[in-house]
């Protein structure tokens, strides 16, 4: 063999040996890096969601009637507990795929759902108060029947709002808002008629 062929064979043998030795080490380091990134993202998102939920609980619930406030608070507390459980699950996840699944589960939580619930409940409570005033001041059997219908529609909207949680879809929130809006339109129509 000539020198060039021998040198090429030596380089190829060295590269093959290095690739065999370092490839698993590089893969393990890359896997550890991915795991660390996913664990950090899970921790950060859990912290952000828990903080946002605590803020809503502290600042927004005071405007609600006591029974609605208690139900929304119970929902928030359940979601916080679920997020803490997901963080603990991430600590025990053995694979990158499991961590990705846990991160996807954490990303399903949106504290903004509760902000929307509070807005809907506040509006429904105000409208129900208006309905009760109208019922107290009317002598018309027709208007009384219409107000009772509006009150029943509001009950449906309130019950649906109280069923929402931080993982509820945007379409579920829209459906609840639509139920409230239907009651508000029925009230306005009854008042105009």
C-alpha angles and dihedrals in degrees: 000000000000124000095256093054091047092049092048091049091050092049091048091049091049093049092048091051092047093047091051092049101039103036095076090043091051091047091050092049091048091048091050090050092051090048091050091049093049092046090050092049091049092049092046094049094045090050092048093048094046090049092048092048091048090050092052090047092050100040110025108037096067091081094060129090111264097254093048091045091053093050094048091046090052090052092050091048091051091051092049090051090049091051091050088050090052090052089052089047089054090055090057098040108120101196140043089242091057091049090051090051091050091049090051089052092050091049090059090071116093119175088197088078089070092049088056091046090054092050092050093046093048091051092046092049092051092047092048089053089052090049091052091050090050091048091050093050103041131090094181114109090204094053090045090054091048092049091049088052091050090049090052091050090051090052089055092049093047093048091050092048091052090053092060121099137177092281095052114123125247089246090056090053090047091052091054091047089050091052090053092046091052090054091047091051091048089052093049091047091050091049092049094047 
